[in-house]
């Protein structure tokens, strides 16, 4: 069972992108919008500039896999929020280890574990 729920509605994506904090990483852009209550909701967008359908799906699965490796203290520090990962074009060519490092490192920074 996943430790977060999915963010699926277009209006929710738009709200998080317009009102949330932004973090630029080499392979990803992260947006975080804190909420008052509820579970962490995660959305993933992989644009066509990343590659074809197979590449985009691979990047999406790798981001989901990296989310499973996030330490418990970071998970709890994120609290009630909406989080969006937007893959950059370089993500399609990068190994899993680099993408996972960006996912975990970005969440550590957004959760207050580092400077933003």
C-alpha positions in Angstrom: 0.0 0.0 0.0 1.3 3.4 -0.9 1.9 6.0 1.8 0.3 8.8 -0.3 -2.8 9.2 -2.5 -2.9 10.3 -6.1 -3.5 13.8 -7.3 -5.5 13.5 -10.5 -7.6 16.5 -11.3 -6.4 19.1 -13.7 -7.7 21.9 -11.4 -5.6 20.6 -8.5 -2.5 20.5 -10.6 -3.1 24.1 -11.7 -3.6 25.3 -8.2 -0.4 23.6 -6.9 1.6 25.0 -9.8 0.3 28.5 -9.3 0.3 28.7 -5.5 2.9 26.2 -4.3 6.6 26.4 -3.5 8.8 25.4 -6.5 12.0 23.5 -6.4 14.2 23.1 -9.6 16.4 20.0 -9.7 18.5 18.7 -12.6 15.9 16.0 -13.6 12.7 17.3 -12.0 10.6 20.3 -11.0 8.8 19.9 -7.7 5.8 21.9 -6.5 4.5 21.7 -3.0 1.3 23.3 -1.6 0.6 22.7 2.0 -3.0 22.0 3.1 -4.7 22.0 6.5 -5.5 18.4 6.8 -5.6 15.1 5.0 -3.0 12.8 3.4 -0.2 13.7 1.1 -1.4 13.7 -2.5 1.2 13.2 -5.3 0.8 14.0 -9.0 3.3 13.1 -11.7 3.5 14.8 -15.1 5.9 13.6 -17.8 5.6 15.8 -20.9 6.2 14.7 -24.4 9.6 16.4 -24.5 10.9 13.6 -22.2 10.5 11.0 -25.0 8.0 8.6 -26.5 5.3 6.8 -24.6 7.5 4.0 -23.4 10.1 6.4 -22.1 7.5 8.6 -20.4 5.9 5.5 -18.7 9.4 4.3 -17.6 10.1 7.7 -16.0 6.7 7.7 -14.3 7.3 4.2 -12.9 10.8 5.2 -11.7 9.5 8.3 -9.9 6.9 6.1 -8.2 9.6 3.5 -7.3 11.8 6.3 -5.8 8.9 7.5 -3.7 8.8 4.1 -2.0 12.5 4.7 -0.9 11.7 8.0 0.9 12.7 7.8 4.6 10.0 7.7 7.2 11.1 11.0 8.9 10.8 12.8 5.5 7.4 11.3 4.9 6.0 12.4 8.2 7.6 15.9 7.8 5.7 16.5 4.6 2.4 16.2 6.4 -0.8 17.3 4.6 0.2 18.7 1.2 -0.2 18.4 -2.5 3.0 17.5 -4.3 3.7 17.5 -8.1 6.7 16.1 -9.9 7.3 17.3 -13.4 10.0 15.4 -15.3 12.5 17.4 -17.3 13.7 16.2 -20.7 16.9 14.9 -19.3 15.0 12.5 -17.0 14.3 10.1 -19.9 18.0 9.5 -20.5 19.1 9.3 -16.9 19.7 6.2 -14.8 17.3 5.3 -12.0 19.8 6.2 -9.3 20.1 9.8 -10.5 16.3 10.1 -10.7 15.8 8.6 -7.3 18.4 10.9 -5.8 16.5 13.9 -7.2 13.2 12.6 -5.8 14.5 11.9 -2.3 16.8 14.9 -2.2 14.0 17.2 -3.4 11.6 15.9 -0.7 14.2 16.3 2.0 14.7 19.9 0.9 10.9 20.6 0.7 10.3 19.0 4.1 12.7 21.3 5.8 15.7 19.1 5.9 17.8 21.4 3.7 17.9 24.8 2.2 15.5 25.6 -0.7 
